Each structure stands twice: as structure tokens, then as C-alpha cells.
Amino acid sequence: MYLPRFLLPVALCALPFSPALSHEFWIEPLDYQVENGGTIQGDFRNGEQFVGNILAYFNKSTHLYVMVADGVGTRLKPRAGDRPALDVEAPVDDALVAVVYESTPQYVTYREWEKFVGFTEHKDFKNALATHEANGWSKERVRERYTRHVKALIAVGSGAGADQTVGLATEFTALTNPYAPGFEGPMEVKLTYDSAPRPDAQVEVFDRAPDDSVSITLHRTDAEGIARIPVTPGHEYLFDAVTLREAPDAGQAEDSPVWETLWAALTFEVPG
């Protein structure tokens, strides 16, 4: 799929809604490279195909929000309703900064079975339908709980440094620094779930070119949970991976979710 960004909203309006076009959530920095001691700013975005609406910051939907540089985490404390949701002073020293966000649980209800089927197929949940049927869960009203586990990589000064795993429920950790001098790829990332590598998992990659067109490719992690993904200088990237699991409170009440999804996302840019 390859669509110019400025045409994408029109193109989507012409399509019937489908969960196969699942809504991603990501942090989109206004600048991926900032000066030492400058200002790091960015938007929370929710949408499809790397195009989305800007969201304000709200305490009630936030479980964790920190900036990590050189192994030191700084809790971020915007005011409710702030836009941009990311507005913080950058470190004075060169650093690869990771802005980390984890949401509180939110809920969605599928009232058409076909939409849930399309979602499981697009996100590569091979056993979900069989599990759903084996548990005798309703196909007329599928209740899901979901959480977001998001990182953005930003270069301060030279961007020297390394990303690290911070212990999110599911998480991308960059094993290569896209801002390192001469870096041309591939971008190596490790995907974890519950602090363990997640092998043979689908990684959806959204690649935005300088002309704002977006291409989408699918990749997989290896046995160690590592994906090696080709990247292009001058392009911006969103990596997305979703975990589906049975909700621990499934069936306990009429309104209890039967499924939980955990969405991992990573954004960065490869300098041109």
C-alpha cells in the first residue's frame, strides 16, 4: 500500500470501515533531532496508516509517561488537556532520548463478528477464532480491553547513546541507533512481552517518505524476538506490534471483556 499523505483521509473516506485498518497510537515528535538544552515537542496521534488525529494529554488515560536518557528516567507531568502532549526541555548533553508512554486500559466492543475476524486476520492472531469458539463466547458482542505501550526515539545533539528496555508490558527496544553517523540500516529492534522476547511475531512497519507518502510492509521477529528491518535515510518510521490474550476476567460479568490487546509502537527517523 502506497498513498500520498495528503490524499489519505479522502481515500479512507471512500472505503468501508474495517478493523483490518486498525487504529494505531503513536508519539510523533515535531522534530526528531533537537539541539542540546532545546525543547522536545511532539503530538499523541491516533489513526490509520501513519496518519491520525492529534490527541491532548489526560491524566486519567495515562499509566506511565517518562523521558529516558543515559539510563535516567524523568517523569513527565503535563497538564490535563495539553497540546502538544510532549513539551519538555531536552538534556544539555548529547543523548538518544526515549520518550515512553503507557496508557490505562480502554475498551471497545465489536458488534459485528466479521469485524473481529478481520482484525484477527490483519494482526495475525492465528488461534483467536478457534479459542473464541471453544470458550463459547458470544459472536454478537465481542468485548475487548486494550492498552498502549509506546516509545519515540529523539536525538539530542549528536544523538549518541543507546535505547534500553524499560519494562513495559510489551515493548520495542532499538538495538541500533538510527541517528548514529553513517547509519543506513537495517534497523534492529527487540520485541518483548511480559519481559520475555516475543518470537515469530508480526511487526507492521509504516514508512513515511519526504513527500509524505506512506508505504506499509509486514515483517517478523526471529527466535530471539529480534526484527531486522530495512530503512531509508530521510524517512520517518512507525513500528507496530500487537499482542492478543484472553482477558483474565472473561465471563465474570456480562460486561467483562473476553479479550485483551496490548499495542507496542516505536517511532523514529533516519536522518537524510
N, C-alpha and C positions, 0 to 999 in steps of 0.2 A: 504494500500500500504506500502511495507517494502522493501527497496532496499539498499544494501551497497553503501555508498557514492562514493567509487572509481569506482563502476560499473555503476553509474547512468548516466554519459554522454553517455556511449555506449548504455545503454538501451534506452535512449531518442532518439538517432540517429536511432534506429530501429523502432520508432513509427512515424506515420504520424503526421504532425503538427496539433494541435487542440487548440483552445482558451480555452478548458477545462483545459489545462495545462498552466494557466495564469502566466505571469511573475510577480513575486513579487520583491520588492525592500526593502532592509533592511540594517541596520548597524551591522556589525559583528566585535566586539572587538577582538583584538589579545589575550587579557586576560580580563576575566570578573572580576577578583579580582586583584587589584594593591596596592602597598604599599603607605602609606601616603607620599605625595610630589613626588611620582614617575611619570611615564608617562602613559597616557591613549592613546592607539593607536587602530585604527580599520579601516576596509575597508567598503566602499559603495559597496554593491553587488546587482546584478540584475539577476534573474534566476528563476528556477523552482525547487520545492520540496527541498528547503533549500540548493541548490547547484547553484552557479551562478558566473558570471564574475565579476572581480574587476573593479570598475569604479573610475576614478580620480575625484577630486573636480573641479567644474567650477562655477564661479560667476553667469553666465547668467542663469543657471538652478536652482539657489538657491534663495528661498524667505526668509527663516529663518534658522539659524544654531546657536544653543546655547548649553551651558552646564549649567545644573541647579543642585545646591547642597544647601541643607538647605534653600530653598526658594529664593536663589540668582542666577540670571541668568548672565552668562558671554558669550558675543557674540564671536563666533569662526570665525577667519579670516585666513583660509589657503590661499595659493597662488594658482592661476589657474593651474591645472594640477597636483596638489599634490597627491601622493600616498605613504602611506595611506592617505585617505581623513580626517581621525581623528588622530591628533597628538598634544596633549595638556598636560600641566602639571597638575597633579592631586592636589586636595586640600590637605593641610597639616593635616587637622583634619579628623577623621573618618566620612564617609558620604556615603549615597546612591546617586550616581550621575546619572542623566538622561541626556543623550545626545539627543538633539531634532533637527530634520531636517524637513523642509517643502520645497517642490520644487515649481518652477514656472510651469505653465501649459505646457503640451506636448500634441501631437496629434497622433492619429492612425486612419487608415481607413480600415474598413472591406470591402473587395471586393467580399466576398462570404457570402451570408446570413446565410448559415449553421454554419459558424464560429461564427457569432454574436449570433446565437441561442444557440450554445454550451456554449459560455461564460455566457450568462444569466442563463442557467440551472445550471452550475457549481457554480456560485456565488449567486444563489438563488434569482434572481430577477423575482419574480413570475408574475408581471403585465407588464413587459417591452415589451414583444412582442405585447400584445393587445394595449398598448399605442402607440407603433410604428406604427402599422397598422391603428389605429384610427386617427392618425395625418397625415396619407397619406405620410409618409416619404419613401424614396427610400430604396429598399432592395438590390439594386445592388451596392450601395456605401454608407456605414454607417460610418459617420464621428464622432469621439469621442475625447473629451478633457479629460485629466486625470492629477491628481496631487497626490503627495506622502506626507504622514504625519507620520513621523517615529520617534520612540524612542528606545533607548537602555539603559538598566539599568546595572550599573557597581558599584561594591563595592570598596570603598577606605578604607583601613584598615579593621575594623570590618564590614563596610557597614551599620552602624547604620543610621537610618533615614527613611523617607517615600517619596514616589513619590507624585507628585501633578499634577493636571490638569493645563496646561499652556495656553489653549485656541486655540489649533489647530482646523482647520475646522472639522476634525474628529480625534478622539484620544483615545488611550488606556491609562488608568490611573491604575497603580498597587495599589490595596488595601491591599496587603500583601507584605512583603519584602522577596524575595526568598533567601537572604543572611543572614537572621536572624538565630541565633543559634538554632539548632533543627528543623528548618523548613523542613517539608516533604510534604506539600501541604494540601489541594488544593491551587492552585494559583487563587486568586480572582482579577479580573480586571473589571473596569467600562468602557464601550464603549460609547462615546458621539459623537454627530453630531450636528453642529451648536449650541454648548454649552448646549445641552439637552441630557439626557440619550436616548440611542437607544435600545428600547425593541425588543425582538424576532428577533434578528439579528444573522446571521450566523458568527461564528468565526472558521476559519480554523487554526488548530494547527499542526505545524511541529516540531517533536521531534527527536533530534539527540542524539543517544546513544554514549558512549565512543568508540565503534568500528566503528563510523562514519556512521552506518546505520540510515536511516530516516524513521520514521513512521508518518502517516498523519491521523488525526481524525477531525471530524466536531462537533461543539458544538453550543449552542445558549445562548443568553443573556436572562435574566428574564425580568419581567415588569419594573424593575428599571435600566435596561441596564447592569446588572452585570452577568458575567460568572464565574463559579467556575470549574476550570479545573484541573484534577489530574496531578501531575508531579512526576518525579522520581529523587532522588539525583544523581548527576553526569551527568545529561543530560542538553543539551542546547535547547532553545526553540525559535521559531518564531511564534507569533500570528498575524493573518492577517484577516482583515475585510474590505469589500468594500461597498461603498455607490454608488448607481446609481441614477442620477436625470436628468431630461430634461434640456438641455442647455438653458440658458435664451435668447441666440441669435439664437436659432434654426430657420432655414428658412429665416433669414435676408439676407443671401447671398449664392451663390452657394456652396462656400467652408466652410460655417458655420457648426460647429458641431451640431448634434441633441441631443447627449448625453454627460454627464459629469460623470466621475467616480472619487471618492475620496478614496484612499487606505490608511488605517491605519495599522501600523505594530509596533510590540513590540518584542525586543529580550532581553533575559536574560539567566542566567544559574543557576541551583540549585546545590550548591556545594555538592560533594560526601562525 
